[in-house]
Amino acid sequence: MGDRGAKDALFDGFAEVAKAMGNGRRAELIDVLAQGERHVEELADEIAQSVANTSFHLRTLAAIGLVTTRRDGTRIYYRLTSGRVGELWAALRDVAAAHHSEIDDLAAAYLGDRSRLEEIGRAELVDRLVAGDVIVLDVRPLPEYTAGHIAGARSIPIERLAESLKAIPRDVEIVAYCRGPYCVMADDAVRLLRRRGRAARRLEDGFPEWQRAELPVEMQVAS
């Protein structure tokens, strides 16, 4: 039978994982890395931190085994150690949304009014893709699309959407998606599309949830 000291050490070990994630910027890094591998400079831009600060946070996550690295020339690329890390982040986020009384207000302050943004569920989108009567837009940055995307989706990063509208047929409904339920890029895409008279909805969550549901995905360089 184990002694008290050994049990304390074991549970302290478990708590170290939570401690590593117990920082907003590190949580955001995991959210971004759930989309696919990225190098440090890109990650620094994504979380609006210096490369030095971003590297510190990444080293903290790597030390506890949540992320791993590879080197390509002078660049260091980071990725989640396994899909279970993404599942842990999703579970933490969902528990916070269900039990933290301030999350709804914090989300509304960031995402804005979603009352006029229609959503589409994954099951319905699968049916629509089979029927071929919908255009799916991945509005995440191109490296995330390249790392993996919904099968058949087109890559149009949100900052290029306005200038790319002429290439999108007017008589087909558009579904936009991005990183997950708290990602603003798909919201902004739907708002822009609707202002331009297009029928548009956002996917209820994002690519990681689609992938975890084992729905069709592709991993290829966008043309």
C-alpha positions as CSV (number, residue, x, y, z in Angstrom):
1,M,0.0,0.0,0.0
2,G,1.4,3.4,-1.0
3,D,2.2,5.9,1.7
4,R,0.9,9.4,2.1
5,G,4.0,11.1,0.8
6,A,3.8,9.0,-2.4
7,K,0.2,9.8,-2.9
8,D,0.8,13.5,-2.4
9,A,3.5,13.4,-5.0
10,L,1.3,11.6,-7.5
11,F,-1.5,14.1,-7.2
12,D,0.9,17.0,-7.3
13,G,2.1,15.5,-10.5
14,F,-1.4,15.5,-11.9
15,A,-1.8,19.1,-10.7
16,E,1.3,20.2,-12.6
17,V,-0.6,19.7,-15.9
18,A,-3.4,22.0,-14.7
19,K,-0.8,24.5,-13.5
20,A,0.9,24.5,-16.9
21,M,-2.4,25.3,-18.5
22,G,-3.3,27.9,-15.8
23,N,-2.4,30.9,-17.9
24,G,-4.5,32.6,-20.5
25,R,-1.8,32.9,-23.1
26,R,-0.8,29.2,-22.7
27,A,-4.4,28.2,-23.0
28,E,-4.6,30.3,-26.2
29,L,-1.5,28.6,-27.6
30,I,-3.1,25.2,-27.0
31,D,-6.2,26.5,-28.8
32,V,-4.1,27.5,-31.8
33,L,-2.0,24.4,-31.8
34,A,-5.2,22.3,-31.8
35,Q,-5.5,23.5,-35.4
36,G,-2.1,22.1,-36.4
37,E,1.6,22.6,-36.1
38,R,3.0,26.2,-36.1
39,H,6.4,27.9,-35.7
40,V,7.2,30.2,-32.9
41,E,7.0,33.5,-34.9
42,E,3.5,32.6,-36.1
43,L,2.4,31.7,-32.6
44,A,3.7,35.0,-31.2
45,D,1.7,36.9,-33.8
46,E,-1.4,34.8,-33.0
47,I,-1.3,35.5,-29.2
48,A,0.0,39.1,-29.6
49,Q,3.1,38.4,-27.5
50,S,6.8,38.8,-28.2
51,V,8.7,35.8,-29.5
52,A,10.6,35.7,-26.2
53,N,7.4,35.6,-24.1
54,T,5.8,33.1,-26.5
55,S,8.9,30.8,-26.3
56,F,8.7,30.9,-22.5
57,H,5.1,29.8,-22.5
58,L,5.9,27.1,-25.0
59,R,8.8,25.8,-23.0
60,T,6.5,25.6,-19.9
61,L,4.0,23.5,-21.9
62,A,6.8,21.3,-23.3
63,A,8.3,20.7,-19.9
64,I,5.1,19.1,-18.7
65,G,4.7,17.1,-22.0
66,L,1.7,19.0,-23.5
67,V,3.6,20.1,-26.6
68,T,6.5,18.8,-28.6
69,T,8.9,20.3,-31.1
70,R,10.8,19.8,-34.3
71,R,13.4,22.0,-35.9
72,D,13.5,23.0,-39.6
73,G,16.6,25.0,-40.3
74,T,16.5,27.9,-37.9
75,R,12.8,27.6,-37.1
76,I,11.3,25.6,-34.3
77,Y,7.8,24.2,-34.9
78,Y,5.5,23.2,-32.1
79,R,2.5,20.8,-32.0
80,L,0.3,19.2,-29.4
81,T,1.9,16.0,-28.1
82,S,-1.4,14.1,-28.8
83,G,-5.0,14.6,-29.6
84,R,-5.7,14.0,-25.9
85,V,-4.2,17.4,-25.2
86,G,-6.8,19.0,-27.5
87,E,-9.5,17.0,-25.8
88,L,-8.3,18.3,-22.4
89,W,-8.5,21.9,-23.6
90,A,-12.0,21.3,-25.0
91,A,-13.1,19.7,-21.7
92,L,-11.7,22.6,-19.6
93,R,-13.3,25.1,-21.9
94,D,-16.7,23.3,-21.7
95,V,-16.6,23.0,-18.0
96,A,-15.8,26.7,-17.6
97,A,-18.7,27.6,-19.9
98,A,-21.0,25.4,-17.9
99,H,-20.0,26.4,-14.4
100,H,-18.0,29.7,-14.5
101,S,-20.6,32.4,-14.0
102,E,-18.6,35.1,-15.9
103,I,-17.8,33.1,-19.1
104,D,-21.0,34.1,-21.0
105,D,-20.3,37.8,-20.3
106,L,-16.7,37.5,-21.2
107,A,-17.5,35.6,-24.4
108,A,-20.1,38.2,-25.4
109,A,-17.7,41.0,-24.8
110,Y,-15.2,39.4,-27.2
111,L,-17.5,37.8,-29.8
112,G,-20.2,40.5,-29.9
113,D,-23.9,39.9,-30.5
114,R,-24.5,36.5,-32.0
115,S,-28.2,36.6,-31.9
116,R,-28.5,37.2,-35.7
117,L,-25.8,34.7,-36.7
118,E,-27.4,31.4,-37.7
119,E,-25.5,28.2,-37.0
120,I,-25.4,24.9,-38.7
121,G,-24.7,21.6,-36.9
122,R,-22.1,19.1,-38.0
123,A,-24.7,16.4,-39.0
124,E,-26.6,18.8,-41.2
125,L,-23.4,20.1,-42.8
126,V,-22.4,16.5,-43.6
127,D,-25.7,16.0,-45.4
128,R,-25.4,19.3,-47.3
129,L,-21.8,18.4,-48.4
130,V,-23.1,15.1,-49.7
131,A,-25.9,16.8,-51.6
132,G,-23.4,19.3,-53.0
133,D,-25.6,22.4,-52.4
134,V,-23.3,24.3,-50.0
135,I,-20.0,26.1,-50.2
136,V,-17.8,25.6,-47.1
137,L,-15.2,28.3,-46.3
138,D,-12.3,27.8,-44.0
139,V,-11.5,31.3,-42.8
140,R,-8.5,30.4,-40.6
141,P,-4.9,31.3,-41.6
142,L,-3.6,29.2,-44.5
143,P,-1.1,27.2,-42.4
144,E,-4.0,25.8,-40.3
145,Y,-6.0,24.9,-43.5
146,T,-2.9,23.2,-44.8
147,A,-2.5,21.2,-41.6
148,G,-6.1,19.9,-41.9
149,H,-9.5,21.0,-43.0
150,I,-13.1,19.9,-43.6
151,A,-13.1,17.8,-46.8
152,G,-14.1,19.9,-49.7
153,A,-13.7,23.3,-47.9
154,R,-12.2,26.2,-49.6
155,S,-9.4,28.3,-48.0
156,I,-10.2,32.0,-47.8
157,P,-8.6,33.6,-44.7
158,I,-10.8,36.1,-43.2
159,E,-8.6,39.1,-44.2
160,R,-9.0,38.1,-47.8
161,L,-12.7,37.3,-47.9
162,A,-13.9,40.7,-49.1
163,E,-11.6,40.7,-52.1
164,S,-12.5,37.1,-52.9
165,L,-16.3,37.4,-53.0
166,K,-16.4,37.5,-56.8
167,A,-15.1,34.0,-57.0
168,I,-17.9,32.6,-54.8
169,P,-21.2,31.8,-56.6
170,R,-24.2,34.0,-55.4
171,D,-26.8,31.3,-55.6
172,V,-25.4,28.8,-53.1
173,E,-25.5,29.0,-49.3
174,I,-22.1,29.5,-47.6
175,V,-21.0,28.0,-44.3
176,A,-17.9,29.5,-42.6
177,Y,-15.9,27.8,-39.9
178,C,-12.7,28.5,-38.0
179,R,-11.1,27.3,-34.8
180,G,-14.0,26.5,-32.5
181,P,-17.0,27.9,-30.6
182,Y,-15.1,30.9,-29.3
183,C,-13.4,31.8,-32.6
184,V,-14.5,35.2,-34.0
185,M,-13.3,34.7,-37.6
186,A,-16.3,32.7,-38.7
187,D,-18.6,35.2,-37.1
188,D,-16.9,38.1,-38.9
189,A,-17.1,36.1,-42.2
190,V,-20.8,35.5,-41.8
191,R,-21.5,39.2,-41.0
192,L,-19.5,40.3,-44.0
193,L,-21.2,37.8,-46.3
194,R,-24.7,38.8,-45.1
195,R,-24.0,42.5,-45.6
196,R,-23.1,41.6,-49.2
197,G,-26.4,39.9,-49.7
198,R,-25.1,36.3,-49.4
199,A,-26.9,33.5,-47.6
200,A,-24.4,32.4,-44.9
201,R,-24.2,30.5,-41.6
202,R,-21.4,29.6,-39.3
203,L,-20.6,26.0,-38.2
204,E,-21.6,25.5,-34.6
205,D,-18.0,24.9,-33.5
206,G,-14.9,24.4,-35.5
207,F,-12.3,22.2,-37.2
208,P,-11.0,20.4,-34.1
209,E,-14.5,19.3,-33.1
210,W,-15.2,18.2,-36.6
211,Q,-12.0,16.1,-36.6
212,R,-12.7,14.6,-33.2
213,A,-16.1,13.5,-34.4
214,E,-14.2,11.5,-37.1
215,L,-15.9,13.4,-40.0
216,P,-14.2,13.7,-43.4
217,V,-11.0,15.8,-43.4
218,E,-8.3,16.5,-45.8
219,M,-4.6,17.5,-45.2
220,Q,-3.1,19.1,-48.3
221,V,-1.7,22.4,-49.5
222,A,-4.4,24.8,-50.7
223,S,-4.2,25.6,-54.3
